[in-house]
Amino acid sequence: ANMIIETKHLSKRFGNFYALEDINFAIQEGEIHGLVGENGAGKSTLIKILTGVYHPTDGEIFVSGEKANIQTPNDSRRLSISVIHQDRNIVPSFNGVENVYLGLDVPKRHITSVDFATMKANVQKVMVQYQIDIPLDKMARDLTPPQKTMLEIVRAVMTNCKLLILDEPTASLTDKESELLFALIKKLNAKGTAILYVSHRLEEIFQLTNRITVFKNGKLVKTVETKGIDSDGLIRLMTDNWTSTNERHGQEIKGEPIYSIEHVSSADGMAKDVSFASHAGEIMGLFGLGGSGRTETLEAIYGYKPLKSGKIFFKGKEIKNPTPSKSIQSGIVLIHEDRRGHSLVMSREIKDNVVLSTIDSYVEKGFFNATKERDNVNTKIKELEIKTTGPEQRTSELSGGNQQKVVFARALMSVPKVFLCDEPTQAVDVMTRKEIHNLLRKCADKGSAVVYVTSDLKEMLEVADTITIIANGKTWERLENRGLTSKQVLSYCYQKR
């Protein structure tokens, strides 16, 4: 068979870390090819290389047998490769037709005026051909998630795309919407477009694909014929099956939970029905795969994102309409992976960042008590062993791990009873990661409750006392972390629900 795309000895290194190592991967013309692997296995790195977002460190890419040099997303489009991500590439204030023509040559009536009638007719022709129904005059922001996905597929067809990459395309779709999408994918494929389908939902992979490639820890484990394998076999290829050895988990956690949520759903539709209870002294893991709604849940209950429905209880009292400041005052903090975006003001001194959310407590009788502020900040720098020249150093000059400790220092200033942690150790070194785990363990031992989200299953099995499974926006089993194996946890995540 002819290969539409082939990589030879492809590697991508960030510093000393291999995100991809020696990948020999091929997609045949006209096939639907599944790509699976745990979070962090290297799937999105491969997509970014094929679409010109990253450049490979080593290796070669061939498109239809010709060696290709993909430097920019435009190069990749010229080679007829299109990608559809879960966070769709759509301009909210453009209508459907305008969005389809992003990056395409626009037909013009004269030199200056754009021929919208022809544009619309061209788009409608494609829609009729594939039986797609989207209101083209609506602003994109008013379209539903599946309509946005369909819109991007129309764009891909208009560019005459030979390889369409779909990255978790059903993450925010209902079952019925997914069915429509699958029908469309099969039509496209029947007309000759090859498809690379990336998903955590194994039932979709089995329903759609001819062959499946498994990635693990940046390496290609195996490419198999879909009809020759079942989901147990796939999960076996995806995991290093190892067992948690955390002794501390033997302790029974008793008493009432101090923080619990019931049937929470988020306005963006990613969290659909989430319930959990966390106790004083417990690190409760919330584990799910990409697109399961973990982050959206934490942001909604903390007050970053609007809640659609559900209840939140803290020490027996209901917290209605949470906002970040209401949460902080109640003793609830959110520690985020996204240090630059949400958590730190990079241009300010360390001490400004540390006291950011508790600044009111340093004002006494109308005067700001700078000495007390400096003492408290210095104590935290010592306690957390933040490597710095002092509280006046600019936050941007610190290493990633130390920046993350500044985020923790601030959180600890408000003496919280509940820590909501979303990937708090992402992109920090192994030593800092250990320190952050120990710090959270200390807080739990002093009577706080910790809710912990991480994509790294090994880390989850090291740190959590119990693990609540979240999949497709809903919570399922609560597992005691005693002798749990990564394969057991993943098979819950991959179950058809």
N, C-alpha and C positions, 0 to 999 in steps of 0.2 A: 504493500500500500504506500501511497505517497504521503510524506509528512508535511502537514501545513506548518508545523513549528517543531524545532528540535534544538535542545541545548546540549552543548558538549563541554564537560568539565566546568560547569558554571559554578562560581563561588562568589559570595558577598561577605566581606569582612567589615566589622566596625571595630576599630582598634584591634584587640587580640581575639575578639569574639566573632565566631563564624555564624552568621545568620543562615547562610546556605553554604554547603561544602560539597564540591565535586558532583554537581547534579547533571545526570544524563537523562533527559526527559523528552518525550516526544508525543505529539498529538497528531493522529492521522487525519487526512482530509475527510470531512463529513462525519466525524464521530462525535458523540457526547462523552466527554472524558471527565470523570469525577476526581477531585483532589481533596483528600482528607488528612487530618492529623490534629493533635491537641493544639490548644492555644500555644503560640510561640514555636510551632514546629517549622516555620519558614514559608508557609503558604503565601502570606501577603507580601513577603519579600520577593518571592518569585513573580507575583503579579506586578509589583512595582517595577521590576526589571523589564518585564515584557512590555510594559506601557511607558517606559522612558522616565519614570519618576526617580529610580535609583540607577546607578551605573554599576555593572558587575566589576568585582575586583579581578577575577580571572574568568577565562572560558569564552565560548563563542555561541552565538545564536544564529540559527538558519531559519528563514521563512520561505516556504515552498522550495526548499533546496538551495536557495541563494543565501550567502552569508549576509547577515543584516547588522547594521550599526545603529542601534536605537539610542539616541542621545536625549531626545525630548518626547513628550507626549504626542507632539505633532508627527514625528517620525513614525511612531507606532500607528497612528491613525492612517498615515500614507501607506503603510504596509497592510492596511485593512484589518487592524486589530482594534476592537472596541471593548471597553470594560464598563460594567455596571456595578457600583458599590452599594452597600446598604445605605450609606449617606449619599443620596443621589446628587449627580452633578446638574443642578437645575437652578435657573435664576428665578427667584420667587415672583418678581414683578413682571416677568415676560409671560405672554400667553403661550399656548401649546406650539403654535407654528413657529414662533420666534425661538422657542427653546430647541425645537428640532433642528433649526438652522444654525445653532451655535457651532462655529467651526466649519460650517459648510460654505460653499460658494453660493451667494445669494443671487437669484435671477434679478436683473435690473431692467426696467422699462426704458429709461434713458440712462445717461451716464450717472445721474445722481439719484433718481427716485427708484426705490425698491419695488419690485413687482409682487406685492403681497398676494394678489389673486392667484398668480401662478404658483407661488410658494404653497398656498393653502391647497390648491388643486393637487400638487405633487404629494403633499402629506396625505391628503384624503385617498389618493390612489393606493398608496401603501396600506392605509388602514383598511380599505375595502378588501384588498388582496389577502390580508391576514385576519380579517374579521375582528379588527380592534375598534373599540368604541370609546373615544375620549372627547369631551367637549373642548374643542381647540381654541375657543374664544375666551375661555376662563383663564385667569391668572394662575400660574403654576402653584402659588401658595394655597389656592382653594381646591386643588386636586387631592384626591385620597392617595395614600401610599401606593396602592397597586396602579393607579392611573399614572403616577409619576414614573414608576418602573416601566410601564407600557410605553410611555412617551420616550423614554431613553432607548427602548428597543426599536421604536420607529426610527429614531435618529440613527441607530446602528444599521438598520436596513437601508436607509437613505445613503449612507456612506459606502454601501455595497460591501459590508464587512464580511471577511472570510473566517475570522475567529472572533467569537463573542465570549468574553470572560464574565461570568456571573459570580459575584462574591457575596455569599449569604443573602441572596435576593429575597428570601421569604421571611427574614427576621421580623418585619413588622406587618406581615400579611395574615389574614385569616385563612382557614383551610380552603374556603370556597375561592378566595382570591388567588391562592396558590395554584389551585386546579387550573384556573384560566391561564396563569402564567406558564404552567407546564404544557398546556395545549399549544400555546404560542411557541414555546421553545421547540416542541416537536415539529411544528410546521416549518419554522426557520431551518431546522436541521434537515428536514426532508427536501428543502430547496437548496441544500448544499453548504450551509454555514456550519463550520465545526464549532463546538461549544466546550469551554472549560468550565465545569460547574463545581464551585467550592462551597461546601456546606457542612455544618455539624449534624445536620438531620439525616441520619443514615437511611431512613426509609425513602427520602427523596433521591439520595444517591442510587439506591437500588432500583427505584422506579424509572429513573431517567437514563442511566449511563450504559455505555458499552464496555468501557474499561475504567479502572480506578487506580490512581497512584496514591501511595501512602507516604507521607513525610513524617519524620520524627527527629527532633533535636537538630534541625537544619540539614538532615540527610534524606536521600530518597531510599526508603526501605525496599519498596517493591511496586511494580505495576502488575495488576492482575486483571483477568477477564471477570466482568461483573457476575456472569452466570456461574463462575467457578468458586464463589466464596459467599459466606453468610456474615451476618453482623458480628457474631462471636469471633470469627476469623479475622475480621477487619480490626476489631478492638484489640485483639492480641497483637496485630502488627503495629498498632498505634502507640501502645504503652510499653514503658519499662515497668514491669509489674513489681513494685516494691512496696514494703509494708511500713506503716508508721511505727516508730520505735520510741515515741514520746512517753516516758514513764508516767509523767505527771497526770496523764489522763485517767488514771485509775480512780481518782476521787469522784465520789458521787456528788452531783450538784443538787442541793436540796433547797427547799423553800420556794417562795413565790418569785417569779421573774420580776426584775425591777424595770425592764423595758420590753414592751411587746407591741407588735402591730398585727392588725386583723384585716384580712381581705383588702389590702391596699392595691389600688391601681393608679397609674400615672397618666396625666393628660395626653402624653405623647403615644400612649398605647403599648409601650414596651413592657411595663409592669402591668399584669392583668389581674392577678389574684395572689397577693403575697402575704403570708402570715408567718411570724416567728416569735419566739420568746427568748430573751437573754437574761441570764441570772448574774447577780453579783458574784465575782470570782471566776466567771466563765469567759473563755474566748470562744465565741460562737462563730464558726465559719459559715459563710453563705457562698456555696460553690455552684457555678454554672458555666456553660461555654459561652463564647462570644454571641451576642444577640439574645441572651436569655433574660435580660432586664435587671441584672444585678446593680449596675451603676445607677440606672434610672430610679430604682427603688430607694437607694440611699439618698439620692438627691431630692427625691420627692418627700421623704419623711423628715429630712433635715430642713426643707423649705427653700431649696434652690430652684426646684421645678414645681409646677403646679400638680397637686394631687387631684385625682378624679373622684376617688371614693376610698373608704376604708377608715380605720380608727387607729390611733397611736396612744399607748398608755405608758406613763412614766410614774413609777412609784404609786400605782393605783389611780392616778388622775389622768383624765383624757387631755391630750394636747390637741386643740382644734386649730385648723389653718396654720400649720407651722411656718415660721419664717426663720432665717438664720439667726437673727438676734434673739428671737424668742427661744430658739433651741439653746443658744449659748447661755442665756440667763437661766434656763432650766437645768443646765449642767450637761448638755449634750453637745459634743463637738464632732465635726466631720473632718477627717484627714484624707486628703485627695492625692491621687498620683500626679495631677496636673499642677505641679508647683508654680510654673510660670504663669499659667492662665488664671488660676483661682486664688492661689494661697499666699504668694509672696509678692511684695513690691520690691522688685529687684534693685531699683536704684537707691533704696533707702538703707539706712544703717540696720545692723542686726537688731539693735535694741528696739527700734521703731516697729519692726516686724513682730518681735516677741510680745510687745504690749498692745498690739493693734486691737485685739478684741476686748481688752480689759482696761483700756485707758482711763475710763471713768473712775476706777477705784484708786487712781493716784491723785485725784483732786480732793483736797481737804480744805474746808472753809474757803472755797474759791481759789486756793493756791495749788499749783501743781507741785507735787512732791518728787523732785528729780532724784534725790538721794535714794529714796525708797525704790524708785523705778530702777536705778542703776544696780542697787544691791540685789534686787529680785532677778534682774537679767543675768548678773554675774553668777548667782547661785545656779540658775538653769544652765548656763554655759558649762559650769563645772559638772553639775549632775549628769548632763548628757554628753559630756566630753566633746563639745563642739570645737573643732579645730579652727581657731580664728586668732587674729591679732588682738581682738578685744571687741566690746559691744559696739564700738563706733565703726567697725569695718563694714564696708558695703556688702550687702547680701550677695550681689552678683559675683563677687570675687571668690565665694566659697565653692567647694566641690559639691556635686549633686547630692551626695550622702549627707554632707553637713547642712546643705540647704534644707533637706528633709528634716534634719534634727531641729532646725529653727522652727519649722512648722509644728513639730511636736512640742517645742518649748512654749510656743504661744498657746497651744491647746492646753498644756498643763497649768498655765497661769490662771485659768478660770476654774481650776480644781474640778474637772468634770467627773460625773458619775457614769457617763456612757460615751464610749468612743466608737464612732462609725468610721471604719477604715476602708478606703477604696484603693486597692493596689498601693499601699503606703511604701512598699520597698521596690517599686518598679524603678529600674535604672539606677539602683544604688549598689555599691560593691558588697561582697559577701560578709565582710566584717560589720559594716553598718547595718546590714540586714539582721545579723545576729543581735546587734545592740538594740535595734528597734523591737525585735521579738522579746528580748529580755525586759525592755522598758514596759511593754504592754502587759507582760506577765506580772511585773511588779504592781502595775496599776490594778490589775485584776485581783491580785492577792490582797491589795488594800481595800477591796470591796467595790471596784468599778465593774461594769459590764462592757465587754468588747465585742463588737460585731465586725467580722473580718472578711473582706472580699479580696481574693487574689486569683489570677488566671493560672498561677503556677501550682499545680496539684501537689508537687513535692513539698512546697512551702506550706500549703494548707495542711497536709498531713503532719508536718513538723509542729505547727503552731496551735492548731485548733483543738478544743476539748470535745466539741460536738460539731457536726457538719450538717447543715440544712441544704437540701438539693433544690436548685431553681432551674427550671427548663421551660422554654416557650412562655416566659412571663408569669409562671405559676410556681409556687413552692410545693415540694412533695415530701420525701422522707426526711426525718431527722435521725442522723446516724451517730452513735457513740464512737468516738475515735479511739478504739482499742483494737490494735491489730488489724485495722482497716487496710485494704490494699488499694492502690490506685486503680486497678482494674475494676474492683467492686464499685468504687465511686463513679467511674466513667460509665459503667454499664447502666447505672441509674440515669445518668445524664442523656445517654443515647437511646434509652427505651422509647418505644413509640407511645406517645401519651394521647 
